[in-house]
């Protein structure tokens, strides 16, 4: 999430202050003692992160304003929610083929979701996979306002054509490759690799666990 902002934003003092606040949040993590403290830091960091979306988008037709879900209330939120749902499903399918139990998680163990481990892992990848893709779709004008539908109660969803555009971009992303750990991996295979690494760490077959970080 932090590297998304650094890559897109101009070196304006106001933006630097917000980025510094995000960095401060990261630095606070080693000193926390409870899961509630960690979730509070995460919530505050998300508020700062999402606050900058409209600045990054630079698009009058697509205004983020704030994160809304269940239901999403504008086009940006509709894409984020749909993308997160796709990512949750993909991670859960990988977990189902692993030796891990999707019901046993770490951060989201406080929630009522039965398969909560997928949400723990998805939080690592949402900024890199989904947030960045949504920003790219808008900035490159691949997605249009005509690709959305509004319901009478204010809910906003991708239309059939919009869903097609989104899924095509999502599948292209999963198939594309980057250099990770000195090897080429597709974005899809990175998910499998990280699940495997977590499994090996839990089984004491690995002494370290450093999750995937992409610095643009």
Phi, psi and omega in degrees: 000315181298318182288335173300314182291316181300322183289324187267328190276147173289155181285053178279145184302319181299318180291322179298321179298316180294319178296322178296324177296322176294318178298321177298321179298318179297319182291338180283338188302315182299340184264357182285156183241342181230159178293326178297322177297318179297316181292329177292318177298317179298316181297317179294320179295321179297321179299318179294315182299309182292334180300334185267359184300315182296327178293318180292320185293318181050048184219115182293333182284336181237105179250128180276308179068295177199165180283120175233141181209162180050053009254162172291143187246005171205178188296317181296314178295325178298317179291319178299312182297317180293317179296318179297321179298317177298317181293318177303314182296319180294315180295320179297321179295325177289319178298322181296337179263002182257181177271002180275155175261115181301338182281344182256114185232190183242288182286312184277013177294344179278349182272174181264004181286133185289321180256063192281345180296329179300327181286324175302310183289322181297327180299334178288324190257344182303314180297323183281318185273306190267307183303313181296322180294319178297315178300318181293317180301321181283313184294329179267005177059034175278337179245143184234163179297333179291351179273011183231156177231138176252134175272167183296335180269008177096355179293143180239132180221156173293139175284178179300316179291321178296320177298320179298314179299316183295313183293323177299317179292321179297314179293323176298318178299312183298329182274339181288157187240154173221164176275123180219127184056039176067019176224160176275126177229144170283159178298326177294315183291334177297321178300314179296321180297317182291324176296318179296318180296319177297318179298316180295323180293316180296326180274010179062027176266357177219140183270343182231155177216098177244107184289163182306129174228128180246117181263061180062000000 
